[in-house]
């Protein structure tokens, strides 16, 4: 079976057991490690693999072909994308007319940013530049762009680049809605055995928790940030009970985000019932 997910510690932690043949009766995986912008594009193209990790924000474009699995993804609290600058300002108005780098036009990070900016940035931001997430902080530091919207382990390392936090999209979303933040989703082609794929994914999550040391070398080999302490902090933040099972709170958060985005014309209209298997 073909699968695509990022080389970030939370994804490699979640899928380590399945990738290494440790889940009984699960098929062998042929893995493509790719940035979220690439996996979002693969899913939208209709030519993607059977299973992918994508942004929740990308779901409205792909739900006719792919189903959202109720496990394996990233959703939680205190784990939202950050807006960084090197100016030291914490005034959202400082972004008016400025160039901002984002990790994907269909990322949850960018969707949250657009909803936030509509309320907080007078006149709106200027140019939006899409670049791989690991290139954003150096670009802000070097003055190539005015601000960067960052995800993943950047939450733990941005101070190393001399950058300052202007706004936390997660804090804004949680304060505005009281809901957790939907970030990354695991999807599978609707033509597949979705119940089996769900069970194998959940078994891989549970194996990872039961054997946390087993995946360490695999995680560090693929991580953008090789510091083991940072990699573990990343896992602790993004792999949680929602990764085992979205549950009603998880589905409620996803429906709230995408429903609001559809009302604002930021994503296509779609049937929210299509989010559930």
ZAVOMI-657676 format. One record per residue (C-alpha): x, y, z; residue in three letters. Coordinates in nm, 4 decimals. Layout:
N
{east->X&north->Y&up->Z&code->ALA}
...
REM end
This chain:
277
{east->0.0000&north->0.0000&up->0.0000&code->UNK}
{east->0.1265&north->0.3486&up->-0.0855&code->UNK}
{east->0.1264&north->0.6205&up->0.1794&code->UNK}
{east->0.2567&north->0.9767&up->0.1967&code->UNK}
{east->0.3254&north->1.1726&up->0.5138&code->UNK}
{east->0.5738&north->1.4286&up->0.6388&code->UNK}
{east->0.9152&north->1.3450&up->0.7870&code->UNK}
{east->0.8149&north->1.5310&up->1.1054&code->UNK}
{east->0.8479&north->1.3477&up->1.4383&code->UNK}
{east->0.4761&north->1.3149&up->1.5047&code->UNK}
{east->0.4125&north->1.1400&up->1.1725&code->UNK}
{east->0.7131&north->0.9095&up->1.1909&code->UNK}
{east->0.6244&north->0.8277&up->1.5532&code->UNK}
{east->0.2657&north->0.7408&up->1.4569&code->UNK}
{east->0.3525&north->0.5274&up->1.1528&code->UNK}
{east->0.6814&north->0.3695&up->1.2674&code->UNK}
{east->0.5231&north->0.0385&up->1.3672&code->UNK}
{east->0.3243&north->-0.0022&up->1.0466&code->UNK}
{east->0.6166&north->0.1055&up->0.8261&code->UNK}
{east->0.8384&north->-0.1536&up->0.9964&code->UNK}
{east->0.5967&north->-0.4451&up->0.9665&code->UNK}
{east->0.5032&north->-0.4554&up->1.3343&code->UNK}
{east->0.1249&north->-0.4489&up->1.2888&code->UNK}
{east->-0.0237&north->-0.7977&up->1.2376&code->UNK}
{east->-0.1971&north->-0.8513&up->0.9025&code->UNK}
{east->-0.1266&north->-0.4953&up->0.7855&code->UNK}
{east->0.0073&north->-0.4648&up->0.4285&code->UNK}
{east->0.3610&north->-0.3456&up->0.3626&code->UNK}
{east->0.3834&north->0.0311&up->0.3157&code->UNK}
{east->0.5666&north->0.2102&up->0.0363&code->UNK}
{east->0.6309&north->0.5508&up->0.1963&code->UNK}
{east->0.6720&north->0.8900&up->0.0325&code->UNK}
{east->0.8056&north->1.1491&up->0.2777&code->UNK}
{east->0.6850&north->1.4897&up->0.1657&code->UNK}
{east->0.6125&north->1.8402&up->0.2871&code->UNK}
{east->0.2454&north->1.9119&up->0.3614&code->UNK}
{east->0.2120&north->2.1359&up->0.0557&code->UNK}
{east->0.3116&north->1.8402&up->-0.1624&code->UNK}
{east->0.0729&north->1.5945&up->0.0033&code->UNK}
{east->-0.2121&north->1.8459&up->-0.0207&code->UNK}
{east->-0.1400&north->1.8719&up->-0.3921&code->UNK}
{east->-0.1190&north->1.4966&up->-0.4378&code->UNK}
{east->-0.4596&north->1.4489&up->-0.2802&code->UNK}
{east->-0.6189&north->1.7241&up->-0.4887&code->UNK}
{east->-0.4690&north->1.5882&up->-0.8121&code->UNK}
{east->-0.6610&north->1.2626&up->-0.7839&code->UNK}
{east->-0.3353&north->1.0794&up->-0.8515&code->UNK}
{east->-0.2182&north->1.0511&up->-0.4920&code->UNK}
{east->-0.1439&north->0.7326&up->-0.2975&code->UNK}
{east->-0.4050&north->0.5277&up->-0.1154&code->UNK}
{east->-0.3320&north->0.6933&up->0.2214&code->UNK}
{east->-0.2026&north->1.0470&up->0.2904&code->UNK}
{east->-0.1456&north->1.2983&up->0.5649&code->UNK}
{east->-0.2959&north->1.6313&up->0.4544&code->UNK}
{east->-0.4079&north->1.9568&up->0.6086&code->UNK}
{east->-0.7620&north->1.9625&up->0.7432&code->UNK}
{east->-0.8023&north->2.2775&up->0.5354&code->UNK}
{east->-0.7509&north->2.0682&up->0.2200&code->UNK}
{east->-1.0419&north->1.8336&up->0.2915&code->UNK}
{east->-1.3166&north->2.0248&up->0.1050&code->UNK}
{east->-1.1288&north->1.9694&up->-0.2218&code->UNK}
{east->-1.0722&north->1.5949&up->-0.1768&code->UNK}
{east->-1.3638&north->1.4429&up->0.0158&code->UNK}
{east->-1.5277&north->1.3042&up->-0.2967&code->UNK}
{east->-1.2263&north->1.0772&up->-0.3515&code->UNK}
{east->-1.0823&north->1.0411&up->-0.0011&code->UNK}
{east->-1.2372&north->0.9733&up->0.3396&code->UNK}
{east->-1.1175&north->1.1243&up->0.6663&code->UNK}
{east->-0.9923&north->0.8559&up->0.9049&code->UNK}
{east->-1.0847&north->0.9037&up->1.2728&code->UNK}
{east->-0.7273&north->0.8507&up->1.3912&code->UNK}
{east->-0.3603&north->0.9118&up->1.3151&code->UNK}
{east->-0.3731&north->1.2876&up->1.2632&code->UNK}
{east->-0.2808&north->1.6013&up->1.4564&code->UNK}
{east->-0.5450&north->1.7916&up->1.6490&code->UNK}
{east->-0.5174&north->1.9412&up->1.9942&code->UNK}
{east->-0.4737&north->2.2416&up->2.2173&code->UNK}
{east->-0.1743&north->2.4689&up->2.2578&code->UNK}
{east->-0.0302&north->2.3500&up->1.9275&code->UNK}
{east->-0.1344&north->2.6161&up->1.6789&code->UNK}
{east->0.0710&north->2.7817&up->1.4043&code->UNK}
{east->0.2718&north->3.0920&up->1.4933&code->UNK}
{east->0.3210&north->3.4232&up->1.3144&code->UNK}
{east->0.6843&north->3.5303&up->1.3513&code->UNK}
{east->0.8756&north->3.8487&up->1.2698&code->UNK}
{east->1.2164&north->3.9897&up->1.3526&code->UNK}
{east->1.0778&north->4.3351&up->1.4280&code->UNK}
{east->0.9851&north->4.2564&up->1.7865&code->UNK}
{east->0.6337&north->4.3949&up->1.7341&code->UNK}
{east->0.3279&north->4.2189&up->1.8719&code->UNK}
{east->0.0849&north->4.4526&up->1.6963&code->UNK}
{east->-0.1091&north->4.2751&up->1.4186&code->UNK}
{east->-0.1328&north->4.6069&up->1.2327&code->UNK}
{east->0.2392&north->4.5685&up->1.1606&code->UNK}
{east->0.1428&north->4.3077&up->0.8985&code->UNK}
{east->-0.0662&north->4.5501&up->0.6912&code->UNK}
{east->0.0550&north->4.5305&up->0.3331&code->UNK}
{east->0.3520&north->4.3099&up->0.4275&code->UNK}
{east->0.4920&north->3.9984&up->0.2602&code->UNK}
{east->0.4108&north->3.6845&up->0.4599&code->UNK}
{east->0.5424&north->3.3328&up->0.3976&code->UNK}
{east->0.3068&north->3.0391&up->0.4534&code->UNK}
{east->0.3679&north->2.6616&up->0.4305&code->UNK}
{east->0.0841&north->2.5874&up->0.1857&code->UNK}
{east->-0.2099&north->2.7749&up->0.0375&code->UNK}
{east->-0.4330&north->2.4885&up->0.1505&code->UNK}
{east->-0.2750&north->2.4388&up->0.4918&code->UNK}
{east->-0.4769&north->2.4635&up->0.8095&code->UNK}
{east->-0.2178&north->2.7144&up->0.9256&code->UNK}
{east->-0.2950&north->2.9474&up->0.6358&code->UNK}
{east->-0.6703&north->2.9008&up->0.6769&code->UNK}
{east->-0.6463&north->2.9978&up->1.0442&code->UNK}
{east->-0.4228&north->3.2892&up->0.9491&code->UNK}
{east->-0.6746&north->3.4191&up->0.6938&code->UNK}
{east->-0.9582&north->3.4008&up->0.9461&code->UNK}
{east->-0.7424&north->3.5748&up->1.2077&code->UNK}
{east->-0.6092&north->3.8420&up->0.9696&code->UNK}
{east->-0.9609&north->3.9327&up->0.8570&code->UNK}
{east->-1.0337&north->4.0334&up->1.2162&code->UNK}
{east->-0.6976&north->4.1773&up->1.3175&code->UNK}
{east->-0.4945&north->4.3198&up->1.0262&code->UNK}
{east->-0.6300&north->4.6546&up->0.8989&code->UNK}
{east->-0.6440&north->4.6554&up->0.5202&code->UNK}
{east->-0.5108&north->4.2997&up->0.5044&code->UNK}
{east->-0.1622&north->4.1654&up->0.4486&code->UNK}
{east->0.0299&north->4.2087&up->0.1244&code->UNK}
{east->0.1849&north->3.9308&up->-0.0812&code->UNK}
{east->0.1584&north->3.5700&up->0.0332&code->UNK}
{east->0.4624&north->3.3557&up->-0.0484&code->UNK}
{east->0.4375&north->2.9752&up->-0.0280&code->UNK}
{east->0.7582&north->2.7973&up->0.0732&code->UNK}
{east->0.8566&north->2.4745&up->0.2520&code->UNK}
{east->0.8012&north->2.5184&up->0.6243&code->UNK}
{east->1.1692&north->2.4623&up->0.7097&code->UNK}
{east->1.2726&north->2.7556&up->0.4858&code->UNK}
{east->1.0382&north->3.0110&up->0.6406&code->UNK}
{east->1.2327&north->3.1074&up->0.9539&code->UNK}
{east->1.5633&north->3.1615&up->0.7690&code->UNK}
{east->1.3771&north->3.3779&up->0.5162&code->UNK}
{east->1.2305&north->3.5953&up->0.7936&code->UNK}
{east->1.5680&north->3.6178&up->0.9674&code->UNK}
{east->1.7398&north->3.7198&up->0.6437&code->UNK}
{east->1.4804&north->3.9834&up->0.5605&code->UNK}
{east->1.3572&north->3.8094&up->0.2451&code->UNK}
{east->1.0032&north->3.8332&up->0.3819&code->UNK}
{east->0.8428&north->4.0421&up->0.6541&code->UNK}
{east->0.6744&north->3.7655&up->0.8532&code->UNK}
{east->0.6370&north->3.3913&up->0.8514&code->UNK}
{east->0.3587&north->3.1537&up->0.9451&code->UNK}
{east->0.5306&north->2.8496&up->1.0933&code->UNK}
{east->0.4270&north->2.5007&up->1.2000&code->UNK}
{east->0.5823&north->2.1856&up->1.3432&code->UNK}
{east->0.8964&north->2.2133&up->1.5557&code->UNK}
{east->0.9400&north->2.5842&up->1.4754&code->UNK}
{east->0.7312&north->2.6398&up->1.7887&code->UNK}
{east->1.0323&north->2.5243&up->1.9915&code->UNK}
{east->1.3177&north->2.6715&up->1.7872&code->UNK}
{east->1.2181&north->3.0134&up->1.6507&code->UNK}
{east->1.4153&north->3.1994&up->1.9185&code->UNK}
{east->1.7315&north->3.0418&up->1.7753&code->UNK}
{east->1.6709&north->3.2485&up->1.4606&code->UNK}
{east->1.6349&north->3.5750&up->1.6521&code->UNK}
{east->1.2625&north->3.5895&up->1.5766&code->UNK}
{east->0.9751&north->3.7029&up->1.7933&code->UNK}
{east->0.6171&north->3.5844&up->1.8249&code->UNK}
{east->0.3594&north->3.8250&up->1.6871&code->UNK}
{east->0.0544&north->3.5993&up->1.7226&code->UNK}
{east->-0.0360&north->3.2400&up->1.8063&code->UNK}
{east->-0.3132&north->3.1183&up->1.5753&code->UNK}
{east->-0.3992&north->2.8376&up->1.8139&code->UNK}
{east->-0.4470&north->3.0674&up->2.1111&code->UNK}
{east->-0.6701&north->3.2905&up->1.8981&code->UNK}
{east->-0.8784&north->2.9963&up->1.7721&code->UNK}
{east->-0.9200&north->2.8430&up->2.1175&code->UNK}
{east->-1.0156&north->3.1771&up->2.2738&code->UNK}
{east->-1.2585&north->3.2500&up->1.9901&code->UNK}
{east->-1.4273&north->2.9092&up->1.9794&code->UNK}
{east->-1.3304&north->2.7108&up->2.2882&code->UNK}
{east->-1.2414&north->2.4236&up->2.0548&code->UNK}
{east->-0.9170&north->2.2347&up->1.9850&code->UNK}
{east->-0.7191&north->2.3082&up->1.6691&code->UNK}
{east->-0.7491&north->2.0744&up->1.3688&code->UNK}
{east->-0.4105&north->2.0623&up->1.1941&code->UNK}
{east->-0.3265&north->1.7454&up->1.0000&code->UNK}
{east->-0.5624&north->1.4689&up->0.8848&code->UNK}
{east->-0.5090&north->1.1122&up->0.7697&code->UNK}
{east->-0.7185&north->1.0303&up->0.4633&code->UNK}
{east->-0.7651&north->0.7157&up->0.2558&code->UNK}
{east->-0.9272&north->0.6466&up->-0.0789&code->UNK}
{east->-1.2960&north->0.5672&up->-0.0390&code->UNK}
{east->-1.2490&north->0.2615&up->-0.2615&code->UNK}
{east->-1.0258&north->0.1004&up->0.0050&code->UNK}
{east->-1.1221&north->-0.1003&up->0.3136&code->UNK}
{east->-1.1502&north->0.2032&up->0.5397&code->UNK}
{east->-1.2290&north->0.0050&up->0.8545&code->UNK}
{east->-0.9130&north->-0.2026&up->0.8119&code->UNK}
{east->-0.6941&north->0.1014&up->0.7403&code->UNK}
{east->-0.8380&north->0.2727&up->1.0465&code->UNK}
{east->-0.7590&north->-0.0310&up->1.2621&code->UNK}
{east->-0.4011&north->-0.0579&up->1.1316&code->UNK}
{east->-0.3409&north->0.3135&up->1.1847&code->UNK}
{east->-0.4797&north->0.3045&up->1.5386&code->UNK}
{east->-0.2735&north->-0.0058&up->1.6149&code->UNK}
{east->0.0380&north->0.1789&up->1.4979&code->UNK}
{east->-0.0433&north->0.4714&up->1.7294&code->UNK}
{east->-0.0945&north->0.2383&up->2.0233&code->UNK}
{east->0.2273&north->0.0488&up->1.9485&code->UNK}
{east->0.4161&north->0.3803&up->1.9440&code->UNK}
{east->0.2845&north->0.4700&up->2.2880&code->UNK}
{east->0.3564&north->0.1224&up->2.4258&code->UNK}
{east->0.7135&north->0.1188&up->2.2834&code->UNK}
{east->0.8278&north->0.4839&up->2.2770&code->UNK}
{east->1.1972&north->0.3997&up->2.2367&code->UNK}
{east->1.1481&north->0.1706&up->1.9373&code->UNK}
{east->1.0957&north->0.4555&up->1.6915&code->UNK}
{east->1.3681&north->0.6922&up->1.8155&code->UNK}
{east->1.6308&north->0.6237&up->1.5464&code->UNK}
{east->1.3700&north->0.6303&up->1.2693&code->UNK}
{east->1.2294&north->0.9615&up->1.3933&code->UNK}
{east->1.5661&north->1.1338&up->1.4232&code->UNK}
{east->1.6803&north->1.0064&up->1.0840&code->UNK}
{east->1.3915&north->1.1854&up->0.9149&code->UNK}
{east->1.3382&north->1.4888&up->1.1390&code->UNK}
{east->1.4155&north->1.8377&up->1.0142&code->UNK}
{east->1.5203&north->1.9216&up->1.3710&code->UNK}
{east->1.7682&north->1.6570&up->1.4840&code->UNK}
{east->1.7789&north->1.7557&up->1.8526&code->UNK}
{east->1.6218&north->1.4601&up->2.0396&code->UNK}
{east->1.4753&north->1.6895&up->2.3051&code->UNK}
{east->1.2989&north->1.8991&up->2.0422&code->UNK}
{east->1.1791&north->1.5883&up->1.8571&code->UNK}
{east->1.0270&north->1.4495&up->2.1785&code->UNK}
{east->0.8614&north->1.7825&up->2.2610&code->UNK}
{east->0.7135&north->1.7797&up->1.9112&code->UNK}
{east->0.5700&north->1.4303&up->1.9631&code->UNK}
{east->0.4333&north->1.5162&up->2.3069&code->UNK}
{east->0.2501&north->1.8171&up->2.1646&code->UNK}
{east->0.1042&north->1.6744&up->1.8445&code->UNK}
{east->0.0349&north->1.3102&up->1.9352&code->UNK}
{east->-0.2465&north->1.2906&up->2.1874&code->UNK}
{east->-0.5819&north->1.1259&up->2.2516&code->UNK}
{east->-0.7239&north->1.2849&up->1.9352&code->UNK}
{east->-0.4591&north->1.0900&up->1.7441&code->UNK}
{east->-0.6135&north->0.7685&up->1.8747&code->UNK}
{east->-0.9711&north->0.8797&up->1.8132&code->UNK}
{east->-1.1124&north->1.2139&up->1.6982&code->UNK}
{east->-1.4276&north->1.1699&up->1.9033&code->UNK}
{east->-1.7094&north->1.4223&up->1.9173&code->UNK}
{east->-1.4820&north->1.7101&up->2.0253&code->UNK}
{east->-1.2494&north->1.6431&up->1.7354&code->UNK}
{east->-1.5234&north->1.6221&up->1.4745&code->UNK}
{east->-1.6848&north->1.9317&up->1.6249&code->UNK}
{east->-1.3630&north->2.1303&up->1.5896&code->UNK}
{east->-1.3160&north->2.0205&up->1.2286&code->UNK}
{east->-1.6750&north->2.1057&up->1.1372&code->UNK}
{east->-1.6454&north->2.4457&up->1.3063&code->UNK}
{east->-1.3256&north->2.5373&up->1.1222&code->UNK}
{east->-1.4321&north->2.4201&up->0.7784&code->UNK}
{east->-1.7906&north->2.5378&up->0.8194&code->UNK}
{east->-1.6729&north->2.8880&up->0.9066&code->UNK}
{east->-1.4223&north->2.8828&up->0.6215&code->UNK}
{east->-1.6945&north->2.7782&up->0.3756&code->UNK}
{east->-1.9222&north->3.0585&up->0.4972&code->UNK}
{east->-1.6372&north->3.3064&up->0.4372&code->UNK}
{east->-1.5775&north->3.1686&up->0.0876&code->UNK}
{east->-1.2277&north->3.0457&up->0.1773&code->UNK}
{east->-1.3003&north->2.6805&up->0.0880&code->UNK}
{east->-1.5645&north->2.5206&up->-0.1366&code->UNK}
{east->-1.9050&north->2.4464&up->0.0113&code->UNK}
{east->-1.9405&north->2.0779&up->0.1041&code->UNK}
{east->-2.1576&north->1.8422&up->0.3082&code->UNK}
{east->-2.0214&north->1.8354&up->0.6630&code->UNK}
{east->-2.1607&north->1.4827&up->0.7012&code->UNK}
{east->-1.8915&north->1.3711&up->0.4539&code->UNK}
{east->-1.6344&north->1.4207&up->0.7312&code->UNK}
{east->-1.7506&north->1.1034&up->0.9054&code->UNK}
{east->-1.7075&north->0.7451&up->0.7878&code->UNK}
REM end
